[in-house]
Amino acid sequence: FFCDGLNYRHLAGVAFTRSLGDAIAEKSGVNGEPETYVKPIIDEDKILVLASDGVFEFIENQAVIDLCVESKSPEDACAKIVDLSYQQWLENDERTDDITVIVGFLRKVEGSEELDGS
């Protein structure tokens, strides 16, 4: 159930990011322990993408990287990824999820106007 301050409404599913610290949500399996992955950055790494699950729901990892490679800057890459994510949500679902993305060019990406370390 969801309370908008005045009324309670039934909504399917659990809003995990909004449930952290909620003792009732813990009974549904929600916990505050994040899932993490550590990868050392090596010379071959050129692009870093940090994005929410709303980006990857309908777009494959390689497609996200391809959009970055086609972009002139990290900001341009973010705009393209957000636009495509939103379009895919509208085509595949009745709602959209959180769409958040940060792109960093770690090395010069061929075709980009950004310098190393941008």
ROMARKE-10134 format. One record per residue (C-alpha): residue number from 1; x, y, z. Coordinates in steps of 0.001 Angstrom, whole numbers, plus 500000, padded with zeros to 6 digits. Each point is the difference from the previous one (the first is absolute). Layout:
// residues N
<NUM,<X,Y,Z>>,
...
END
This chain:
// residues 118
<1,<500000,500000,500000>>,
<2,<501048,503563,499357>>,
<3,<498897,503032,501993>>,
<4,<499987,503330,498202>>,
<5,<499399,501814,503281>>,
<6,<496230,499766,499812>>,
<7,<499032,496647,498514>>,
<8,<501425,496504,499830>>,
<9,<500216,498386,496577>>,
<10,<501079,496471,499091>>,
<11,<502957,499912,497622>>,
<12,<501555,496803,498688>>,
<13,<503586,499254,501021>>,
<14,<502367,501501,502487>>,
<15,<501767,503300,499404>>,
<16,<503400,498837,501230>>,
<17,<501895,503283,499908>>,
<18,<497242,501721,501915>>,
<19,<499723,497127,502486>>,
<20,<503519,499996,501430>>,
<21,<499797,500432,503752>>,
<22,<496324,499031,500002>>,
<23,<499557,497254,502623>>,
<24,<496812,498756,498329>>,
<25,<501768,499684,496618>>,
<26,<502664,497829,501649>>,
<27,<497315,497306,500387>>,
<28,<499734,499991,496183>>,
<29,<503738,499413,499617>>,
<30,<501157,503598,499569>>,
<31,<503299,500802,501673>>,
<32,<502478,502853,499975>>,
<33,<502972,497912,498849>>,
<34,<500904,501149,496464>>,
<35,<501101,497611,497293>>,
<36,<503472,501090,498913>>,
<37,<502630,499042,497462>>,
<38,<503611,501165,500035>>,
<39,<501978,500128,496755>>,
<40,<503440,501557,499777>>,
<41,<500259,502532,497163>>,
<42,<502557,498880,497413>>,
<43,<501558,501776,497010>>,
<44,<497512,498417,497580>>,
<45,<497010,501501,501857>>,
<46,<498759,503083,498147>>,
<47,<496464,500621,501247>>,
<48,<498403,499802,503445>>,
<49,<496207,499813,500187>>,
<50,<498136,500121,503305>>,
<51,<496283,499553,499436>>,
<52,<496835,498933,501749>>,
<53,<498066,496875,499143>>,
<54,<497528,502183,498107>>,
<55,<502645,500386,497305>>,
<56,<500802,496303,499709>>,
<57,<496425,498677,500139>>,
<58,<499659,500106,496201>>,
<59,<503489,500957,498753>>,
<60,<502929,497576,499864>>,
<61,<503385,500980,501467>>,
<62,<501659,500063,496569>>,
<63,<497317,502306,498591>>,
<64,<500708,502481,502815>>,
<65,<503726,499897,499232>>,
<66,<499291,500398,496269>>,
<67,<498007,503174,500756>>,
<68,<502963,501299,502016>>,
<69,<502463,499279,497194>>,
<70,<497737,501853,497531>>,
<71,<499858,503047,502305>>,
<72,<502114,503141,499911>>,
<73,<500083,500358,503804>>,
<74,<498876,498238,503190>>,
<75,<497091,502453,500219>>,
<76,<498935,499117,496452>>,
<77,<500233,496296,500877>>,
<78,<497825,500494,503083>>,
<79,<497341,501813,497967>>,
<80,<499926,497229,497388>>,
<81,<499778,497255,502638>>,
<82,<497220,501769,501910>>,
<83,<498039,500673,496798>>,
<84,<500253,496393,498821>>,
<85,<499172,498636,503454>>,
<86,<496912,502160,500267>>,
<87,<498887,499045,496485>>,
<88,<500441,496292,500799>>,
<89,<497992,500302,503225>>,
<90,<497131,501688,498155>>,
<91,<500020,497277,497331>>,
<92,<500270,497043,502390>>,
<93,<498146,500886,503195>>,
<94,<497161,502062,501410>>,
<95,<502373,502039,502159>>,
<96,<503620,501074,500137>>,
<97,<502545,499167,502663>>,
<98,<502777,502170,501368>>,
<99,<502383,500891,497158>>,
<100,<503291,501267,501388>>,
<101,<503362,499913,498236>>,
<102,<503512,501388,500431>>,
<103,<502570,499551,497225>>,
<104,<503714,500642,500255>>,
<105,<502509,499775,497169>>,
<106,<503103,498584,501696>>,
<107,<502095,500150,496840>>,
<108,<499543,501755,496666>>,
<109,<497048,498365,498252>>,
<110,<500446,500032,496233>>,
<111,<497680,502616,498519>>,
<112,<499450,501824,503282>>,
<113,<500955,503605,500587>>,
<114,<500890,499329,503636>>,
<115,<503562,499693,501232>>,
<116,<501293,497128,502127>>,
<117,<498594,500004,503527>>,
<118,<496863,502002,499163>>,
END
